[in-house]
Amino acid sequence: MSYPESAPARRPAAVLSAATVLLVMAVAALAYAVVDLVVLGGTVDAFRSAARDTSASSEQINDVVTLLRASAVLSAVVAALSAPLLAGLALGLLAGRNGVRVATWVVSGLGLLAGCCSVAVVVGERAAPLQLGSGEQALAELLGLIGGAYPSWWIPLNAGLSVAQGLGYLVVATLLALPAANSWFGRHRPTTPTAPPMFTPAPHHPPSAPPAPPFPPR
């Protein structure tokens, strides 16, 4: 027995926009990872050149260079890993998977939290700079050279990307909470199939005995 299939619902503009924003963020994260590693070599060279005029030893300079490289590689790895994650969320949203929508909300919340923490750290460093002892003056000089070792456009670019990323997560979470998105994802929730009604078989009756002859047999 065949049942008529309902026509597939058209994706609302809110879902398409949310998926598009996630894809753009994925491409931007991948591009950031590549640029971060490309810039690292010139940044290290500029830092070493500026560090020669300080009172720091070669061991201290190498330690700061190691810290600089580790932070850059870590940022690039996080950005590279977030790119396929965001792309997978976008494809899941386009497929109408409600679980992916919930996961997107979780990722958006974590992204907003990480962005707020980064801004708080930067503001805290500007408001209360790191205080080092008199014996660590050379280290303070080296840490002060890190910002100048990057290209002039690098720090503004990072700040702009951080703000854009936070706004992107906020826009995606808002779009997925609109009534049109709720209605569309509700249609794609898995339902338990119900079996067609079964017919109750008629009770079995044993065959009746043949009628007795009218006269006894001779």
Secondary structure in CASP SS format (residue, H / E / C, confidence):
PFRMAT SS
TARGET T0000
AUTHOR 0000-0000-0000
METHOD secondary structure of the structure
MODEL  1
M C 1.00
S C 1.00
Y C 1.00
P C 1.00
E C 1.00
S C 1.00
A C 1.00
P C 1.00
A C 1.00
R C 1.00
R C 1.00
P C 1.00
A H 1.00
A H 1.00
V H 1.00
L H 1.00
S H 1.00
A H 1.00
A H 1.00
T H 1.00
V H 1.00
L H 1.00
L H 1.00
V H 1.00
M H 1.00
A H 1.00
V H 1.00
A H 1.00
A H 1.00
L H 1.00
A H 1.00
Y H 1.00
A H 1.00
V H 1.00
V H 1.00
D H 1.00
L H 1.00
V H 1.00
V H 1.00
L H 1.00
G H 1.00
G H 1.00
T H 1.00
V H 1.00
D H 1.00
A H 1.00
F H 1.00
R H 1.00
S H 1.00
A H 1.00
A H 1.00
R C 1.00
D C 1.00
T C 1.00
S C 1.00
A C 1.00
S C 1.00
S H 1.00
E H 1.00
Q H 1.00
I H 1.00
N H 1.00
D H 1.00
V H 1.00
V H 1.00
T H 1.00
L H 1.00
L H 1.00
R H 1.00
A H 1.00
S H 1.00
A H 1.00
V H 1.00
L H 1.00
S H 1.00
A H 1.00
V H 1.00
V H 1.00
A H 1.00
A H 1.00
L H 1.00
S H 1.00
A H 1.00
P H 1.00
L H 1.00
L H 1.00
A H 1.00
G H 1.00
L H 1.00
A H 1.00
L H 1.00
G H 1.00
L H 1.00
L H 1.00
A C 1.00
G C 1.00
R C 1.00
N H 1.00
G H 1.00
V H 1.00
R H 1.00
V H 1.00
A H 1.00
T H 1.00
W H 1.00
V H 1.00
V H 1.00
S H 1.00
G H 1.00
L H 1.00
G H 1.00
L H 1.00
L H 1.00
A H 1.00
G H 1.00
C H 1.00
C H 1.00
S H 1.00
V H 1.00
A H 1.00
V H 1.00
V H 1.00
V H 1.00
G H 1.00
E H 1.00
R H 1.00
A H 1.00
A C 1.00
P C 1.00
L C 1.00
Q C 1.00
L C 1.00
G C 1.00
S H 1.00
G H 1.00
E H 1.00
Q H 1.00
A H 1.00
L H 1.00
A H 1.00
E H 1.00
L H 1.00
L H 1.00
G H 1.00
L H 1.00
I H 1.00
G H 1.00
G H 1.00
A H 1.00
Y C 1.00
P C 1.00
S C 1.00
W C 1.00
W H 1.00
I H 1.00
P H 1.00
L H 1.00
N H 1.00
A H 1.00
G H 1.00
L H 1.00
S H 1.00
V H 1.00
A H 1.00
Q H 1.00
G H 1.00
L H 1.00
G H 1.00
Y H 1.00
L H 1.00
V H 1.00
V H 1.00
A H 1.00
T H 1.00
L H 1.00
L H 1.00
A C 1.00
L C 1.00
P H 1.00
A H 1.00
A H 1.00
N H 1.00
S H 1.00
W H 1.00
F H 1.00
G H 1.00
R H 1.00
H C 1.00
R C 1.00
P C 1.00
T C 1.00
T C 1.00
P C 1.00
T C 1.00
A C 1.00
P C 1.00
P C 1.00
M C 1.00
F C 1.00
T C 1.00
P C 1.00
A C 1.00
P C 1.00
H C 1.00
H C 1.00
P C 1.00
P C 1.00
S C 1.00
A C 1.00
P C 1.00
P C 1.00
A C 1.00
P C 1.00
P C 1.00
F C 1.00
P C 1.00
P C 1.00
R C 1.00
END
